[in-house]
Amino acid sequence: MFHLKTIAQLFDLRADYVCGSSYGSGHINDTYRIDVDQAGLRVHYILQRVNSNVFKQPIPLMENVLRVTTEALRVLQEENCKEAYRRTLTLIPAKDGKPYAQDAEGNVWRAYTYIDRARTYDTIESPLQCVEVARAFGNFQKLGANLPGKPLFETIPDFHNTTKRLETFRAAVAADPLGRAKSVQKEIDWFLAREADCHIVVNDLASGKLPLRVTHNDTKLNNVMLDDVTGKGICVIDLDTTMPGSSLYDFGDMIRTSTSPAAEDEKDTSLVTMRMEYFEALAKGYCEAATFLTPREKELLPFSGKLLTMECGMRFLTDYLVGDTYFKIRRPEHNLDRTRTQIALVESIEKQMDAMQNVVARY
């Protein structure tokens, strides 16, 4: 483990370090909770090392985080929110005033104030949680809707560019370095039959039919802190993938990650289904918060679930074809199992698309 006391001293905590330990269930960055003595009072902070293997340019990434959190706090205070500092992450500056610090090895670190009486969950427990998570992400987009200045830095270029994801998939099929394509021709044909869907959001963004927004791009349940007492969504966390994008990317990924009862790598695809009760909960929470949506965005909300699920499935199959080099696997056909669950979820969404449109229209 890193020498947390040394790292903590890089930041303007104005306190004496007491202790620290690993924190949370994230797989990308190294996260720790530290305790400090601040004039006799025990206070907690979060220290986090940005994974520069995943995020190749951590300094502009941190400039994104500073801009987004500063704007969110400004809007919350303007709205006289009584818990403004609890409703957004708050960066603690380094002693040189920057929103990050670098250790002797060049690692980029950041410090956040610790949000008490709230926690994250790794598994959806009820539709009510879906409402709160969706409302939190809708509010997050709303807080950044009028972000001043230039567009945010793209921390992972073309992350949700489904046209380019399709091109990469086609190239993997053509190259077929391990000779796996023949055994998965059915799955390959399934994706190619839906090629036109890959271009809809990308083309609408390019033409201006859809607005470019500040989006989170990783809208899983465990990226929202829920209040310990009320269960309400308090604060959106893990802002590393926050960058310019479509609101549909965020809502679509909520559908993908929240509506099916099956695990992402479930071998029995008969267990995979898009539960309408959970979709309705997402639509309710998100639409109540995202009052800024244009008619075209509203129209494509149900489709976004299909698109983001299809994109993820295409990425899994691409990785399988090239030798499982990106996603970690625990068995030889792990990525293929993941691909098939995404296909099953898309097919469930396709069957229920009209009902989904009716739900969105109600909210």
C-alpha positions in Angstrom: 0.0 0.0 0.0 1.1 3.5 -0.7 2.5 5.6 2.3 -0.8 7.4 2.9 0.6 9.8 5.5 3.1 11.1 2.9 0.4 11.4 0.2 -2.0 13.2 2.7 0.7 15.8 3.4 0.6 16.8 -0.2 -2.9 18.3 0.3 -4.1 21.4 2.2 -5.9 19.4 4.9 -4.7 21.5 7.8 -4.9 18.5 10.0 -2.7 15.7 11.5 -2.8 12.3 9.8 -4.1 9.5 12.1 -4.7 6.4 9.9 -6.0 5.2 6.6 -7.2 2.0 4.8 -8.5 0.8 1.4 -12.1 1.9 0.7 -14.9 1.0 -1.7 -15.2 -1.7 -4.4 -13.9 0.1 -7.4 -11.6 -1.8 -9.8 -9.8 1.1 -11.7 -8.3 3.6 -9.2 -6.7 3.0 -5.8 -9.1 4.5 -3.2 -8.5 5.0 0.5 -10.3 6.6 3.4 -8.0 8.5 5.8 -8.7 9.8 9.3 -7.1 13.1 10.4 -7.2 15.1 13.6 -8.4 18.6 12.7 -8.0 20.8 15.9 -9.2 17.9 18.1 -11.9 16.7 15.8 -11.7 13.4 13.9 -12.4 14.1 10.2 -12.4 11.7 7.2 -11.2 12.3 3.7 -11.0 10.2 0.5 -7.6 9.8 -1.1 -7.5 8.4 -4.6 -4.7 7.5 -7.1 -5.8 8.0 -10.7 -5.0 4.9 -12.8 -2.8 6.3 -15.6 -2.8 3.0 -17.4 -6.5 3.5 -18.1 -6.6 7.3 -18.1 -3.6 8.3 -20.2 -3.9 12.0 -19.4 -4.8 12.3 -15.8 -4.1 16.0 -15.5 -6.7 17.3 -18.0 -9.0 14.7 -16.5 -8.6 16.4 -13.1 -9.3 19.7 -14.7 -12.6 18.2 -16.0 -13.4 17.1 -12.4 -12.7 20.5 -11.0 -14.8 22.3 -13.6 -17.8 20.0 -13.2 -17.8 20.0 -9.4 -17.2 23.7 -9.1 -20.2 24.4 -11.5 -22.4 21.9 -9.6 -21.6 23.6 -6.3 -22.3 27.0 -7.8 -25.7 25.9 -9.1 -26.7 24.1 -5.9 -25.8 27.2 -3.8 -27.7 29.4 -6.3 -30.7 27.2 -5.7 -30.2 27.6 -1.9 -29.7 23.9 -1.5 -29.2 23.2 2.3 -26.8 20.3 1.6 -24.8 21.8 -1.3 -21.5 20.3 -0.2 -23.1 16.9 0.3 -24.7 16.9 -3.2 -21.5 17.1 -5.1 -18.0 15.9 -4.7 -15.6 18.5 -3.3 -12.0 18.5 -4.2 -9.4 19.5 -1.6 -6.6 21.4 -3.3 -3.0 20.4 -3.1 -0.7 22.7 -1.2 0.3 24.3 -4.5 -3.3 25.1 -5.2 -3.8 22.5 -8.0 -6.8 20.1 -7.9 -4.4 17.2 -7.7 -0.9 16.3 -6.4 1.8 14.1 -7.7 3.9 11.8 -5.6 7.6 11.1 -6.0 6.9 8.4 -8.7 4.7 10.8 -10.7 1.4 9.2 -9.7 -1.6 11.6 -9.8 -3.6 11.8 -6.6 -6.7 13.7 -5.5 -8.5 14.3 -2.2 -12.2 14.6 -1.6 -14.2 15.6 1.5 -15.8 12.4 2.9 -19.6 12.2 2.6 -21.0 10.9 5.8 -24.3 8.9 6.4 -24.4 7.7 2.8 -23.1 4.7 0.9 -23.0 2.9 -2.5 -24.6 -0.4 -3.4 -23.2 -3.0 -5.9 -26.6 -4.7 -6.6 -30.0 -3.2 -7.3 -32.3 -4.2 -4.4 -35.6 -2.5 -5.5 -37.3 -0.4 -8.2 -37.1 2.5 -5.6 -33.3 2.4 -5.9 -33.7 2.7 -9.6 -35.8 5.8 -9.2 -33.2 7.4 -7.0 -30.2 6.4 -9.1 -31.8 7.7 -12.3 -32.9 10.9 -10.5 -29.3 11.4 -9.3 -27.8 11.1 -12.8 -30.5 13.3 -14.2 -29.7 15.9 -11.6 -26.0 15.5 -12.4 -26.6 16.3 -16.1 -28.8 19.2 -15.1 -26.1 20.7 -12.9 -23.7 20.7 -15.8 -26.2 21.7 -18.5 -24.8 25.2 -18.7 -21.1 24.6 -18.0 -19.2 27.7 -19.1 -16.1 27.6 -21.3 -14.8 25.1 -23.8 -16.1 21.5 -24.0 -14.7 19.1 -21.4 -11.6 17.1 -22.3 -12.4 13.6 -23.8 -10.8 11.3 -21.2 -11.5 8.2 -23.3 -11.8 9.3 -26.9 -14.9 7.8 -28.8 -15.9 5.9 -25.7 -19.5 5.6 -26.8 -19.0 6.3 -30.6 -21.0 3.3 -31.8 -20.0 3.9 -35.4 -16.3 3.5 -34.5 -17.1 0.6 -32.2 -18.7 -1.1 -35.3 -15.7 -0.4 -37.4 -13.4 -1.9 -34.8 -15.7 -5.0 -34.6 -15.7 -5.4 -38.4 -11.9 -5.2 -38.4 -11.7 -7.9 -35.7 -14.0 -10.2 -37.7 -11.9 -9.6 -40.9 -8.6 -10.2 -39.1 -9.8 -13.2 -37.0 -6.3 -13.7 -35.5 -7.3 -16.8 -33.5 -9.7 -18.4 -36.1 -12.7 -17.9 -33.8 -15.0 -16.1 -36.2 -16.4 -19.3 -37.8 -17.7 -20.6 -34.4 -19.5 -17.4 -33.6 -20.9 -16.5 -37.1 -24.5 -16.4 -35.6 -23.5 -13.7 -33.2 -21.5 -11.8 -35.8 -24.5 -11.8 -38.1 -26.8 -10.7 -35.3 -24.8 -7.5 -34.8 -24.3 -6.8 -38.5 -28.1 -7.1 -39.0 -28.5 -4.1 -36.6 -25.7 -1.9 -38.2 -28.1 1.0 -38.9 -28.8 1.4 -35.2 -25.1 2.1 -34.5 -25.2 5.3 -36.5 -28.4 7.0 -35.2 -27.1 8.9 -32.1 -23.6 9.5 -33.7 -25.2 11.1 -36.8 -27.7 13.1 -34.8 -25.0 14.6 -32.6 -23.0 15.5 -35.7 -26.0 17.1 -37.4 -27.1 19.0 -34.3 -30.4 17.0 -34.0 -29.1 16.0 -30.6 -27.2 18.4 -28.2 -23.8 17.6 -26.8 -24.0 17.5 -23.0 -21.9 17.0 -19.9 -22.4 13.3 -19.3 -21.1 10.8 -16.8 -20.7 7.8 -19.2 -20.6 5.1 -16.4 -24.0 5.2 -14.9 -23.9 2.1 -12.7 -25.8 1.9 -9.4 -22.5 2.0 -7.4 -21.7 5.4 -8.8 -24.4 7.0 -6.8 -24.3 7.5 -3.0 -27.7 6.8 -1.3 -28.6 8.3 2.0 -28.4 5.8 4.9 -31.8 6.9 6.4 -33.9 8.1 3.5 -32.5 6.0 0.6 -32.4 9.2 -1.5 -29.7 9.7 -4.1 -27.3 12.1 -2.6 -24.2 12.4 -4.8 -22.8 11.1 -8.1 -19.3 9.8 -7.8 -16.5 8.4 -10.0 -16.3 11.4 -12.5 -13.3 10.1 -14.5 -15.4 9.4 -17.6 -17.3 12.7 -17.3 -16.9 14.3 -20.7 -18.9 15.6 -23.7 -21.6 13.1 -24.9 -25.3 12.4 -25.3 -27.7 12.2 -22.5 -28.8 9.0 -24.2 -25.5 7.3 -23.3 -26.1 7.8 -19.6 -29.8 6.7 -19.7 -29.1 3.8 -22.0 -26.4 2.4 -19.7 -28.8 2.7 -16.8 -31.2 0.4 -18.7 -28.4 -2.0 -19.5 -27.0 -2.3 -16.0 -30.2 -2.0 -13.9 -33.2 -3.8 -15.6 -32.1 -7.4 -16.0 -32.1 -9.8 -13.0 -29.3 -11.9 -14.5 -25.6 -11.3 -14.1 -23.7 -9.8 -17.0 -22.0 -13.1 -17.7 -24.9 -15.4 -17.0 -24.7 -18.6 -19.1 -28.4 -19.3 -19.1 -29.7 -16.5 -21.3 -33.3 -17.5 -20.6 -32.8 -15.7 -17.3 -32.0 -12.4 -19.1 -34.9 -10.0 -19.5 -35.6 -6.3 -19.4 -38.0 -5.9 -16.5 -40.6 -3.2 -17.3 -41.1 -2.4 -13.6 -37.4 -1.4 -13.3 -37.4 0.5 -16.6 -40.5 2.5 -15.4 -38.6 3.4 -12.2 -35.6 4.6 -14.3 -37.9 6.7 -16.6 -39.7 8.2 -13.6 -36.6 9.3 -11.7 -34.7 10.4 -14.8 -37.5 12.4 -16.5 -38.4 14.1 -13.2 -34.8 15.5 -12.9 -33.8 15.9 -16.6 -36.2 18.7 -17.4 -33.8 20.1 -20.0 -34.3 17.2 -22.5 -35.2 18.1 -26.1 -38.1 16.3 -27.9 -35.5 14.2 -29.9 -33.8 13.1 -26.7 -37.1 12.1 -25.1 -38.0 10.1 -28.3 -34.8 8.1 -28.2 -34.8 7.3 -24.5 -36.1 3.7 -24.9 -33.9 3.1 -27.9 -30.9 4.2 -25.9 -31.1 1.0 -23.8 -30.9 -1.1 -26.9 -28.0 0.9 -28.3 -25.8 0.9 -25.2 -26.5 -2.8 -24.6 -25.7 -3.6 -28.2 -22.5 -1.5 -28.0 -21.3 -3.4 -24.9 -22.1 -6.8 -26.5 -20.2 -5.8 -29.6 -17.2 -4.8 -27.4 -17.3 -8.2 -25.6 -17.4 -10.1 -29.0 -14.6 -8.0 -30.4 -12.5 -8.8 -27.4 -13.3 -12.5 -27.8 -12.3 -12.5 -31.4 -8.9 -10.8 -30.8 -7.9 -13.0 -27.8 -9.5 -11.5 -24.7 -7.0 -8.7 -24.4 -9.2 -6.0 -22.8 -11.8 -7.4 -20.4 -10.6 -9.7 -17.7 -11.8 -13.3 -18.1 -12.1 -16.2 -15.6 -12.9 -18.9 -18.2 -12.1 -19.5 -21.9 -15.5 -18.3 -23.3 -16.2 -15.7 -20.7 -16.5 -12.8 -23.2 -18.7 -14.9 -25.4 -21.0 -15.6 -22.5 -21.1 -11.8 -21.8 -21.9 -11.2 -25.5 -24.8 -13.6 -25.4 -26.4 -12.0 -22.3 -26.2 -8.6 -24.1 -27.9 -10.1 -27.2 -30.6 -11.6 -25.0 -31.2 -8.2 -23.3 -31.4 -6.4 -26.6 -34.0 -8.9 -27.9 -36.0 -8.4 -24.7 -35.9 -4.6 -25.2 -36.9 -4.9 -28.8 -40.0 -6.9 -27.9 -41.0 -4.3 -25.3 -40.1 -1.1 -27.2 -43.7 0.1 -27.8 -44.5 -0.3 -24.1 -41.3 1.5 -23.2 -42.3 4.4 -25.4 -45.6 4.6 -23.6 -43.9 4.7 -20.2 -41.6 7.6 -21.3 -44.6 9.5 -22.7 -46.3 9.3 -19.3 -43.4 10.9 -17.5 
